[in-house]
Amino acid sequence: MGLPCHLHLRLGADLYAELESYGLARGLAVGTAARLLLIRAVAPEADALAAETSSPAALAALVAAEHAVLMVASILPEGEQRMRALTARATQSAEERLAFIRELPAAPEEGAR
């Protein structure tokens, strides 16, 4: 990421109050809220990815995956202990899979045949 840079901004009272309100509503300090809003503004694809990963479909997939893991763990000897022991590996594998998927070229549109 590189060395951190400092940015000094002068905001009007109204804009500062809105920024402060935004941060308070999310449990963020004013500086953190400003950084979050800047990231969203300059990296719209990151915001789109966040929207995708917090969608009802993503949540349903996560619940289904967790349910499957718990079902398997319930029938294996020491299943819950094994499940907890493999959590770090599962997380790493999921992160690698997501990175791979993000690097795939976009699929052609349906009507582009």
Secondary structure as a PSIPRED ss2 file (coil, helix, strand):
# PSIPRED VFORMAT (PSIPRED V4.0)

   1 M C   1.000  0.000  0.000
   2 G C   1.000  0.000  0.000
   3 L C   1.000  0.000  0.000
   4 P C   1.000  0.000  0.000
   5 C C   1.000  0.000  0.000
   6 H C   1.000  0.000  0.000
   7 L C   1.000  0.000  0.000
   8 H C   1.000  0.000  0.000
   9 L C   1.000  0.000  0.000
  10 R C   1.000  0.000  0.000
  11 L C   1.000  0.000  0.000
  12 G C   1.000  0.000  0.000
  13 A H   0.000  1.000  0.000
  14 D H   0.000  1.000  0.000
  15 L H   0.000  1.000  0.000
  16 Y H   0.000  1.000  0.000
  17 A H   0.000  1.000  0.000
  18 E H   0.000  1.000  0.000
  19 L H   0.000  1.000  0.000
  20 E H   0.000  1.000  0.000
  21 S H   0.000  1.000  0.000
  22 Y H   0.000  1.000  0.000
  23 G H   0.000  1.000  0.000
  24 L H   0.000  1.000  0.000
  25 A H   0.000  1.000  0.000
  26 R C   1.000  0.000  0.000
  27 G C   1.000  0.000  0.000
  28 L C   1.000  0.000  0.000
  29 A C   1.000  0.000  0.000
  30 V H   0.000  1.000  0.000
  31 G H   0.000  1.000  0.000
  32 T H   0.000  1.000  0.000
  33 A H   0.000  1.000  0.000
  34 A H   0.000  1.000  0.000
  35 R H   0.000  1.000  0.000
  36 L H   0.000  1.000  0.000
  37 L H   0.000  1.000  0.000
  38 L H   0.000  1.000  0.000
  39 I H   0.000  1.000  0.000
  40 R H   0.000  1.000  0.000
  41 A H   0.000  1.000  0.000
  42 V H   0.000  1.000  0.000
  43 A C   1.000  0.000  0.000
  44 P H   0.000  1.000  0.000
  45 E H   0.000  1.000  0.000
  46 A H   0.000  1.000  0.000
  47 D H   0.000  1.000  0.000
  48 A H   0.000  1.000  0.000
  49 L H   0.000  1.000  0.000
  50 A H   0.000  1.000  0.000
  51 A H   0.000  1.000  0.000
  52 E H   0.000  1.000  0.000
  53 T H   0.000  1.000  0.000
  54 S C   1.000  0.000  0.000
  55 S C   1.000  0.000  0.000
  56 P H   0.000  1.000  0.000
  57 A H   0.000  1.000  0.000
  58 A H   0.000  1.000  0.000
  59 L H   0.000  1.000  0.000
  60 A H   0.000  1.000  0.000
  61 A H   0.000  1.000  0.000
  62 L H   0.000  1.000  0.000
  63 V H   0.000  1.000  0.000
  64 A H   0.000  1.000  0.000
  65 A H   0.000  1.000  0.000
  66 E H   0.000  1.000  0.000
  67 H H   0.000  1.000  0.000
  68 A H   0.000  1.000  0.000
  69 V H   0.000  1.000  0.000
  70 L H   0.000  1.000  0.000
  71 M H   0.000  1.000  0.000
  72 V H   0.000  1.000  0.000
  73 A H   0.000  1.000  0.000
  74 S H   0.000  1.000  0.000
  75 I H   0.000  1.000  0.000
  76 L C   1.000  0.000  0.000
  77 P C   1.000  0.000  0.000
  78 E C   1.000  0.000  0.000
  79 G H   0.000  1.000  0.000
  80 E H   0.000  1.000  0.000
  81 Q H   0.000  1.000  0.000
  82 R H   0.000  1.000  0.000
  83 M H   0.000  1.000  0.000
  84 R H   0.000  1.000  0.000
  85 A H   0.000  1.000  0.000
  86 L C   1.000  0.000  0.000
  87 T H   0.000  1.000  0.000
  88 A H   0.000  1.000  0.000
  89 R H   0.000  1.000  0.000
  90 A H   0.000  1.000  0.000
  91 T H   0.000  1.000  0.000
  92 Q H   0.000  1.000  0.000
  93 S H   0.000  1.000  0.000
  94 A H   0.000  1.000  0.000
  95 E H   0.000  1.000  0.000
  96 E H   0.000  1.000  0.000
  97 R H   0.000  1.000  0.000
  98 L H   0.000  1.000  0.000
  99 A H   0.000  1.000  0.000
 100 F H   0.000  1.000  0.000
 101 I H   0.000  1.000  0.000
 102 R H   0.000  1.000  0.000
 103 E H   0.000  1.000  0.000
 104 L C   1.000  0.000  0.000
 105 P C   1.000  0.000  0.000
 106 A C   1.000  0.000  0.000
 107 A C   1.000  0.000  0.000
 108 P C   1.000  0.000  0.000
 109 E C   1.000  0.000  0.000
 110 E H   0.000  1.000  0.000
 111 G H   0.000  1.000  0.000
 112 A H   0.000  1.000  0.000
 113 R C   1.000  0.000  0.000
